[in-house]
Amino acid sequence: MQPSRREIGMLQKHREHIIKHLDELVKCTNYRRTREECVRINLLSTRMLRNVEDLSGAGFNMSKEDSLLEQHRRLLIKITKRGPAAYNQLITALRNVGSLQAVKLLEDVSEQNSGSPFISINERKTTRKSADLVDTPSPSATAAASEGACVTKREYNVAGGPLVPYMESVGGKKRDVKKSDRIHSDEVVGTYNMQSQHHRGVLFQINIIDFSDTERKRNGAEVDSDSLIHLFREMGFTIFAYNNMNQEEFFETLGKVTSSKYAQQTECFVMVLMTHGERVGEMDKVEFSDGSVVDVQKIKSYFQASVSPYLVHKPKVLIFPFCRGREPDLGQPMNHFDSIGTAAARLEETVVETEGRPSTYTNVPSLSDMLICYASTPGYVTHRDAESGSWYIQKFCDMMADHAHNTPVEDILKKTNDRVGTMRTSKGSMQTGSFDNLGFNKKLYFNPGFYTE
């Protein structure tokens, strides 16, 4: 007996159902409201919408009414090509705008084949709901997951839209960020310039929460977004915050941000990419909301001097708090190495889830002035709580708030890794943060609240 074929993309029965009832769906939905809601919930990007509405001469002899009708049909057809979660996302969008007749029509399709319709990152063999090991899903999170596709509702910057700083208020814990009383410097190794009032830094934040397989939703991830946005606002950074981007949108937006006036004027650039990760061979890989996967090395290559000239000689901190493998780090028995046992008191248990020669040079290193920060070591998972967020991001925000006023970033990262290292899941799994220094040869003090320019 042949094994059942795993479908890639939207289920065939869903795709055929939309096409079969296309005219009926057009009649019982409002095109303007539907398209706006599809963009709002990231079912479609603004660029995709522009392509849908560009009739490329086909509408030359059409009346305005016929052109709108054709665009309406093309919108729905485009959604059939948007991946496994698009059908439920469309239902959500239509429900949000009050098109209940269309919702009922789409929900009439029997929900058979409950297996996962989408495969990514080397046909996952594990059955855990989240590669981040969410050990304590909240009741509300569990209930939401059981209702089918649930797209994060908070509005962030829109991929494909104009590059505008994110100014919306955020919820969650508001840390008291200690302010500097001077611009710190180091006479031995030197310091990166961090003294501007209006161009102190740029934060490019991407949080991918919703995935094709709804059981892999990163519950609690919004807490990390709120924490980072509040923290870096207090640091005086200009913020660009996005969620649920596909790979094309990510690289397009990354290029837009790094080539913008904001990057040209900034003193410092920080990027945080929060998503599911994996390690294949010796390569770290990350997953985007459409299920596509890319090597982390490709992301780092966008910061080469030839690609991002506005960031040359400026400190660049890339934070990757995703899994770098599938194994839980259970550590080693402490009594093998610590007969006194004093470290035990520090444990914080949490239930979760060729030779050179001197010369005058005119070239610069391809990759330099970069810190690459990871929440775990190669081969191991990271941990995130469904209510309080991820271990690494939350401890990083704590340490930044308490020490950025007088401590260089590499020492803050060491303190972050130390604090994360004291945490344990109920099963004893731990986590060890790490970071790579790529020509990051000066000290970086954030000097929050103090400026001279």
C-alpha positions as CSV (number, residue, x, y, z in Angstrom):
1,M,0.0,0.0,0.0
2,Q,1.4,3.4,-1.0
3,P,1.8,5.9,1.8
4,S,-0.4,8.9,1.6
5,R,1.2,11.8,-0.1
6,R,2.1,14.8,2.0
7,E,0.8,18.0,0.5
8,I,2.9,21.1,0.2
9,G,1.0,24.3,0.3
10,M,-2.7,24.8,0.7
11,L,-4.6,21.5,0.9
12,Q,-5.9,20.6,-2.6
13,K,-9.5,20.3,-1.3
14,H,-9.3,23.8,0.1
15,R,-7.8,25.3,-3.0
16,E,-10.4,23.6,-5.2
17,H,-13.2,24.7,-2.9
18,I,-12.2,28.4,-3.3
19,I,-11.9,28.1,-7.1
20,K,-15.2,26.3,-7.4
21,H,-17.0,28.9,-5.4
22,L,-15.0,31.9,-6.6
23,D,-17.9,33.9,-8.0
24,E,-20.0,33.2,-5.0
25,L,-17.2,34.4,-2.7
26,V,-16.8,37.5,-4.7
27,K,-20.5,38.3,-4.4
28,C,-20.7,37.9,-0.6
29,T,-17.4,39.7,0.3
30,N,-16.4,43.4,0.2
31,Y,-13.2,43.7,-1.8
32,R,-11.7,46.8,-0.1
33,R,-12.3,45.5,3.4
34,T,-11.1,42.0,2.6
35,R,-7.9,43.2,1.0
36,E,-7.1,45.5,3.9
37,E,-7.7,42.8,6.5
38,C,-5.6,40.3,4.5
39,V,-2.7,42.7,4.6
40,R,-3.3,43.6,8.3
41,I,-3.0,39.9,9.4
42,N,0.0,39.3,7.1
43,L,-1.9,36.9,4.9
44,L,-0.7,39.1,2.0
45,S,2.1,41.7,1.8
46,T,1.5,45.1,0.3
47,R,3.7,44.1,-2.6
48,M,1.6,41.0,-3.3
49,L,-1.5,43.2,-3.2
50,R,0.1,45.6,-5.7
51,N,0.7,42.7,-8.0
52,V,-2.9,41.5,-7.6
53,E,-4.2,44.9,-8.5
54,D,-1.8,45.5,-11.4
55,L,-3.8,44.3,-14.4
56,S,-0.8,45.1,-16.7
57,G,-2.9,46.5,-19.6
58,A,-5.6,43.8,-19.3
59,G,-8.0,46.3,-17.8
60,F,-7.5,48.9,-20.5
61,N,-10.9,48.3,-22.0
62,M,-12.6,47.3,-18.8
63,S,-15.0,49.4,-16.9
64,K,-14.1,50.4,-13.4
65,E,-16.6,47.9,-12.1
66,D,-15.1,45.1,-14.2
67,S,-11.6,46.0,-13.1
68,L,-12.6,45.8,-9.4
69,L,-14.3,42.4,-10.1
70,E,-11.1,41.1,-11.8
71,Q,-9.0,42.3,-8.9
72,H,-11.3,40.7,-6.4
73,R,-11.1,37.3,-8.2
74,R,-7.3,37.6,-8.4
75,L,-7.1,38.4,-4.7
76,L,-8.8,35.1,-3.8
77,I,-6.8,33.1,-6.3
78,K,-3.6,34.5,-4.9
79,I,-4.6,33.3,-1.4
80,T,-4.8,29.7,-2.7
81,K,-1.1,29.9,-3.4
82,R,-0.1,31.3,0.1
83,G,0.6,28.1,1.9
84,P,-1.0,25.6,4.3
85,A,-2.3,28.1,6.8
86,A,-3.8,30.5,4.3
87,Y,-7.2,28.9,4.2
88,N,-7.8,29.3,7.9
89,Q,-6.3,32.8,7.8
90,L,-8.7,33.7,5.0
91,I,-11.6,32.5,7.2
92,T,-10.2,34.6,10.1
93,A,-10.0,37.7,7.8
94,L,-13.5,37.3,6.5
95,R,-14.9,36.8,10.0
96,N,-13.1,39.9,11.2
97,V,-14.7,42.0,8.5
98,G,-18.2,40.5,9.1
99,S,-18.4,38.4,5.9
100,L,-20.2,35.6,7.7
101,Q,-21.8,34.1,4.7
102,A,-18.4,33.6,3.1
103,V,-17.1,32.1,6.4
104,K,-19.9,29.6,6.4
105,L,-19.2,28.7,2.8
106,L,-15.5,28.0,3.5
107,E,-16.2,26.2,6.8
108,D,-18.4,23.7,5.0
109,V,-15.4,21.8,3.8
110,S,-15.0,18.7,6.0
111,E,-11.9,18.8,8.0
112,Q,-10.4,15.4,7.3
113,N,-6.7,14.5,7.1
114,S,-5.7,15.9,10.4
115,G,-2.0,15.2,9.8
116,S,0.4,18.1,9.3
117,P,0.0,19.3,5.7
118,F,3.4,21.0,5.5
119,I,7.0,19.8,6.0
120,S,10.0,21.9,6.7
121,I,13.6,21.6,7.9
122,N,14.4,18.1,6.8
123,E,11.0,16.4,7.4
124,R,10.9,16.8,11.2
125,K,10.8,13.5,13.0
126,T,10.0,14.8,16.4
127,T,6.5,15.4,17.6
128,R,7.0,18.2,20.0
129,K,4.7,21.1,19.4
130,S,7.5,23.7,19.5
131,A,11.2,23.4,18.9
132,D,11.5,26.0,21.7
133,L,10.2,23.5,24.2
134,V,7.3,25.3,25.7
135,D,6.9,23.3,28.9
136,T,4.1,25.4,30.5
137,P,1.6,26.5,27.9
138,S,-1.0,28.6,29.6
139,P,-4.7,27.5,29.5
140,S,-5.5,30.4,27.2
141,A,-2.7,29.5,24.8
142,T,-3.8,25.8,24.8
143,A,-7.4,26.8,24.0
144,A,-6.3,29.2,21.3
145,A,-4.2,26.4,19.6
146,S,-7.2,24.1,19.7
147,E,-9.3,26.5,17.7
148,G,-7.2,26.2,14.6
149,A,-5.1,28.9,12.9
150,C,-4.7,31.8,15.2
151,V,-2.7,34.7,13.8
152,T,-1.1,37.2,16.2
153,K,-3.3,40.3,16.4
154,R,-0.8,42.9,17.4
155,E,-0.1,45.4,14.6
156,Y,3.6,45.9,13.6
157,N,5.3,47.4,10.6
158,V,4.0,46.0,7.4
159,A,6.5,44.2,5.2
160,G,6.6,45.8,1.7
161,G,5.2,49.0,3.1
162,P,7.0,52.3,3.7
163,L,9.9,52.2,6.1
164,V,8.4,54.0,9.1
165,P,9.7,53.7,12.7
166,Y,7.4,51.7,15.0
167,M,5.8,54.1,17.5
168,E,2.9,52.0,18.9
169,S,2.7,51.5,22.7
170,V,3.5,48.0,24.0
171,G,2.3,46.1,27.0
172,G,4.0,43.8,29.4
173,K,6.7,44.4,32.0
174,K,8.2,47.9,32.0
175,R,11.8,47.6,33.2
176,D,13.4,50.6,34.9
177,V,16.4,51.2,32.6
178,K,19.2,52.8,34.5
179,K,20.6,55.9,32.8
180,S,24.2,56.9,32.3
181,D,25.8,60.0,33.9
182,R,28.5,60.3,31.2
183,I,29.8,58.9,27.9
184,H,31.9,55.9,28.8
185,S,35.2,55.2,27.1
186,D,38.1,52.8,27.2
187,E,41.7,54.1,26.6
188,V,43.1,50.6,26.0
189,V,40.9,49.2,23.1
190,G,38.8,52.2,22.3
191,T,35.0,52.6,22.2
192,Y,32.4,52.8,19.5
193,N,30.8,56.2,19.2
194,M,27.5,56.2,21.1
195,Q,26.6,59.8,22.0
196,S,24.0,61.1,19.6
197,Q,20.6,62.1,20.9
198,H,18.6,61.3,17.7
199,H,20.7,58.7,15.9
200,R,21.9,56.5,18.8
201,G,20.9,53.2,17.2
202,V,18.5,51.2,15.0
203,L,16.7,48.1,16.2
204,F,15.4,45.8,13.5
205,Q,13.2,43.2,15.2
206,I,11.5,40.3,13.5
207,N,9.3,37.9,15.5
208,I,7.9,35.0,13.6
209,I,5.1,33.6,15.8
210,D,2.7,31.9,13.5
211,F,3.6,29.0,11.2
212,S,2.0,26.7,8.7
213,D,1.5,24.0,11.4
214,T,-0.6,25.8,14.0
215,E,0.7,23.6,16.7
216,R,4.1,25.1,16.2
217,K,2.9,28.6,17.1
218,R,5.5,30.3,19.4
219,N,3.2,31.0,22.3
220,G,4.5,33.7,24.6
221,A,6.8,35.2,21.9
222,E,4.9,38.5,21.9
223,V,6.2,39.1,25.4
224,D,9.7,39.2,24.0
225,S,8.7,41.7,21.4
226,D,7.2,44.0,24.0
227,S,10.3,43.7,26.3
228,L,12.7,44.5,23.5
229,I,10.8,47.4,22.1
230,H,10.4,49.0,25.5
231,L,14.1,48.4,26.3
232,F,15.5,49.9,23.1
233,R,13.2,52.8,23.3
234,E,14.7,53.6,26.7
235,M,18.1,53.3,25.0
236,G,17.1,55.9,22.5
237,F,16.9,53.6,19.5
238,T,14.8,54.0,16.4
239,I,12.7,50.8,16.1
240,F,11.4,48.8,13.2
241,A,9.3,45.8,14.4
242,Y,7.9,43.1,12.2
243,N,6.2,39.8,12.7
244,N,5.3,36.7,10.6
245,M,7.5,37.5,7.6
246,N,8.2,35.0,4.8
247,Q,11.8,34.7,3.5
248,E,11.3,37.0,0.6
249,E,9.8,39.7,2.8
250,F,12.6,39.4,5.3
251,F,15.5,39.9,2.9
252,E,13.7,42.6,1.1
253,T,13.0,44.5,4.3
254,L,16.5,43.8,5.6
255,G,18.0,45.4,2.5
256,K,15.6,48.3,2.8
257,V,16.5,49.0,6.4
258,T,20.3,48.6,6.0
259,S,20.3,51.0,3.0
260,S,18.1,53.6,4.5
261,K,18.8,57.0,5.9
262,Y,18.3,55.5,9.3
263,A,21.2,53.1,8.8
264,Q,23.3,55.9,7.2
265,Q,22.9,58.2,10.3
266,T,22.9,55.6,13.1
267,E,25.8,55.0,15.5
268,C,24.8,51.3,16.2
269,F,22.7,48.6,14.6
270,V,20.9,45.8,16.4
271,M,18.9,43.0,14.8
272,V,16.9,40.4,16.7
273,L,15.4,37.5,14.7
274,M,13.1,35.4,16.8
275,T,11.8,32.2,15.1
276,H,12.2,28.4,15.0
277,G,15.7,27.2,14.3
278,E,17.5,24.0,13.5
279,R,21.1,22.8,12.9
280,V,21.7,20.7,9.8
281,G,25.2,19.3,9.7
282,E,27.4,22.2,10.8
283,M,25.0,24.9,9.6
284,D,22.5,26.9,11.6
285,K,19.2,27.4,9.8
286,V,16.1,29.4,10.5
287,E,12.5,29.1,9.4
288,F,10.1,31.8,8.2
289,S,6.4,32.0,8.5
290,D,5.8,30.4,5.0
291,G,7.9,27.3,6.1
292,S,10.9,28.3,4.0
293,V,14.4,27.8,5.5
294,V,17.6,29.7,5.1
295,D,21.2,29.4,6.4
296,V,22.1,31.9,9.0
297,Q,25.3,32.5,7.1
298,K,23.2,34.1,4.3
299,I,21.7,36.5,6.8
300,K,25.1,37.4,8.1
301,S,26.4,38.0,4.6
302,Y,24.0,40.9,4.2
303,F,26.2,42.8,6.7
304,Q,29.3,42.6,4.5
305,A,30.9,46.0,3.8
306,S,30.1,45.7,0.1
307,V,26.4,45.0,0.8
308,S,25.8,47.4,3.7
309,P,28.3,50.2,3.3
310,Y,26.3,52.5,5.6
311,L,27.2,50.2,8.5
312,V,30.9,49.9,7.9
313,H,32.9,50.6,11.1
314,K,29.7,50.8,13.1
315,P,28.9,48.2,15.9
316,K,26.4,45.6,14.7
317,V,24.8,43.2,17.2
318,L,22.8,40.3,15.7
319,I,20.8,38.3,18.2
320,F,19.6,34.9,17.2
321,P,17.6,33.3,20.2
322,F,16.4,30.2,18.3
323,C,17.1,26.5,18.6
324,R,20.4,25.3,17.2
325,G,19.5,21.6,17.4
326,R,16.9,19.2,18.9
327,E,18.6,18.0,22.0
328,P,17.8,19.2,25.5
329,D,20.9,20.1,27.4
330,L,20.7,18.0,30.6
331,G,24.2,19.0,31.7
332,Q,26.3,16.8,33.9
333,P,25.9,15.8,37.6
334,M,27.2,18.7,39.7
335,N,28.8,16.4,42.3
336,H,31.2,15.2,39.7
337,F,32.8,18.7,39.5
338,D,31.8,20.7,42.6
339,S,32.4,19.0,45.9
340,I,31.3,22.1,47.8
341,G,28.1,22.5,45.9
342,T,27.9,26.3,46.3
343,A,26.7,26.7,42.8
344,A,23.6,24.7,43.6
345,A,22.2,27.7,45.5
346,R,22.3,29.7,42.3
347,L,20.1,27.4,40.3
348,E,16.8,28.9,39.3
349,E,14.2,26.2,38.5
350,T,11.5,27.2,36.0
351,V,8.9,25.1,34.5
352,V,8.7,25.9,30.7
353,E,9.0,24.8,27.7
354,T,49.5,34.3,5.0
355,E,51.6,36.6,7.3
356,G,50.7,40.3,7.3
357,R,53.0,43.2,7.0
358,P,52.5,46.9,8.0
359,S,51.1,49.0,5.2
360,T,48.7,51.8,4.4
361,Y,45.4,50.2,3.6
362,T,42.4,51.3,1.7
363,N,40.3,48.2,2.2
364,V,38.1,47.0,5.1
365,P,37.2,43.5,6.3
366,S,34.2,41.9,4.6
367,L,32.6,41.2,8.0
368,S,33.7,43.3,10.9
369,D,32.5,45.1,14.0
370,M,29.9,42.4,14.6
371,L,28.7,40.4,17.6
372,I,26.6,37.3,16.8
373,C,24.6,36.3,19.8
374,Y,23.0,32.9,20.3
375,A,20.7,31.7,23.0
376,S,22.2,28.2,23.0
377,T,25.2,26.2,21.8
378,P,25.3,24.1,18.6
379,G,23.0,21.0,18.8
380,Y,20.8,22.2,21.6
381,V,17.3,23.6,22.0
382,T,16.3,26.9,23.6
383,H,13.4,27.5,26.1
384,R,10.4,29.7,26.1
385,D,7.6,30.1,28.5
386,A,4.1,30.6,27.1
387,E,3.3,33.4,29.5
388,S,6.6,35.0,30.4
389,G,8.6,34.7,27.2
390,S,11.9,33.2,26.3
391,W,14.6,32.7,28.9
392,Y,17.3,34.4,26.8
393,I,15.5,37.5,25.7
394,Q,14.0,38.1,29.1
395,K,17.3,37.8,30.9
396,F,19.0,39.9,28.3
397,C,16.5,42.7,28.8
398,D,17.0,42.4,32.6
399,M,20.7,42.7,32.3
400,M,20.6,45.6,29.8
401,A,18.2,47.5,32.0
402,D,20.4,47.1,35.0
403,H,23.9,47.4,33.5
404,A,23.9,49.2,30.1
405,H,24.4,52.5,31.8
406,N,28.0,51.6,32.7
407,T,28.9,48.2,31.3
408,P,30.1,47.3,27.8
409,V,27.8,45.0,25.8
410,E,30.1,41.9,25.8
411,D,30.1,41.9,29.6
412,I,26.3,42.3,29.5
413,L,26.1,39.2,27.3
414,K,28.3,37.3,29.7
415,K,26.0,38.2,32.6
416,T,23.0,37.2,30.4
417,N,24.5,33.8,29.7
418,D,25.4,33.4,33.3
419,R,21.8,34.1,34.5
420,V,20.3,31.9,31.8
421,G,22.7,29.1,32.8
422,T,21.1,29.0,36.3
423,M,17.6,28.2,34.9
424,R,16.2,24.7,34.6
425,T,13.0,23.1,33.3
426,S,11.0,20.7,35.4
427,K,12.9,17.9,33.7
428,G,16.3,19.4,34.4
429,S,17.0,20.8,31.0
430,M,19.3,23.8,30.9
431,Q,20.5,26.3,28.3
432,T,23.9,27.9,27.6
433,G,24.1,31.1,25.6
434,S,27.1,32.1,23.5
435,F,28.3,34.8,21.2
436,D,30.9,35.2,18.4
437,N,33.1,38.2,18.0
438,L,33.8,39.1,14.3
439,G,36.2,42.0,14.4
440,F,34.2,43.6,17.2
441,N,37.5,45.2,18.5
442,K,36.2,48.1,20.6
443,K,33.9,48.4,23.5
444,L,30.3,49.3,23.0
445,Y,28.6,51.3,25.8
446,F,25.0,52.1,25.1
447,N,25.1,55.2,27.4
448,P,21.3,55.3,27.8
449,G,19.9,58.8,28.6
450,F,23.2,60.7,28.1
451,Y,24.2,62.4,24.9
452,T,26.5,65.2,23.6
453,E,25.2,65.6,20.1
